[in-house]
C-alpha cells in the first residue's frame, strides 16, 4: 500500500515538528522544510525515520521569493526519495511571532509578517496545489488571537485573520478535486515561538493558564495530535472550517 505524504513548512521545531512526528506515527511520510537550522531539521528527520516511515528535509525561506526553485527541489525529492510525482497533505505552518502595539509596529515588521504568514501560504498553495493528489488536503495554521484579543498582537492576528478567509476560498477552488482545506487555530503553546515567552516566563504561563478552561497552556503535542486528526482521522467530509485548539482560552 502506498503511504500518504505530508509536506510541512517549518517542521524542524515547535508545532511543525510535533505535527511531523504525530503524522509519522499515523504512518504518513513527511517532507519538512526549515529556514536556518539544518541540524534541528536533520534530528527531526531521524526521529521520523525511527518511527518507520520515510522523511526528507528541504530548505525554504517563507519570507523569500524563490518558490519556483523550492517547487523544483520538491519535485526531485518526491521522485528520487518517494517514487512519486505528487503528495497528499500540505501543512502551511511556518511562521514567527511579533509582540508590539499597533503604534509600535514598524512598516518593515508588518511587511515581513505579511510575507511569511499570508503571502507564502497563498503562493505555496497556488504553486503546489497541482501536485496535491486527488482527495488530499491543505491545512492552514491561524491563531486563537484571531478570535480573542491580547495586547500586542494586532499585526500578527490580522495576518492570521486573512489566512482564515483564504481557507474558505481555497476550499471552494480545490473542492472539485476532492481536496479538503481547513484551518487550525492554536491557542498559547509552550514552544520557543516569540522567544519562548509562554514556555519560559512563569508569570505569563500562569496568566494564560488562568484564562484557559482546561487550566494549563498548550503543549506542542496538543497541536501535533490535532494536525494528525484533521488530516488522517476520518474527517473526510469536513472542509472550509476553522478548528481552534486552545483548551478553551479566552472564553
C-alpha positions, 0 to 999 in steps of 0.5 A: 500500500502506498503511504500518504505524504505530508509536506510541512513548512517549518517542521524542524521545531515547535508545532511543525515538528510535533505535527511531523512526528504525530503524522509519522506515527499515523504512518504518513511520510513527511517532507519538512522544510526549515529556514536556518537550522539544518541540524534541528531539521536533520534530528527531526528527520531521524526521529521520523525515520525511527518511527518507520516511515520515510522523511526528507528535509528541504530548505525554504525561506517563507519570507523569500521569493524563490518558490519556483526553485523550492517547487523544483527541489520538491519535485526531485525529492518526491521522485528520487526519495518517494517514487512519486510525482505528487503528495497528499497533505500540505501543512502551511505552518511556518511562521514567527511571532511579533509582540508590539502595539499597533503604534509600535509596529514598524512598516518593515515588521508588518511587511515581513509578517505579511510575507511569511504568514499570508503571502507564502501560504497563498503562493505555496498553495497556488504553486503546489496545489497541482501536485496535491493528489486527488482527495488530499488536503491543505491545512492552514495554521491561524491563531486563537488571537484571531478570535480573542484579543491580547495586547500586542498582537494586532499585526500578527492576528490580522495576518492570521485573520486573512489566512482564515478567509483564504481557507474558505476560498481555497476550499471552494477552488480545490473542492472539485478535486476532492481536496479538503482545506481547513484551518487550525487555530492554536491557542498559547503553546509552550514552544520557543515561538516569540522567544519562548515567552509562554514556555519560559516566563512563569508569570505569563504561563500562569496568566494564560493558564488562568484564562484557559478552561482546561487550566494549563497552556498548550503543549506542542503535542496538543497541536501535533495530535490535532494536525494528525486528526484533521488530516488522517482521522476520518474527517473526510467530509469536513472542509472550509472550517476553522478548528481552534485548539486552545483548551478553551482560552479566552472564553 
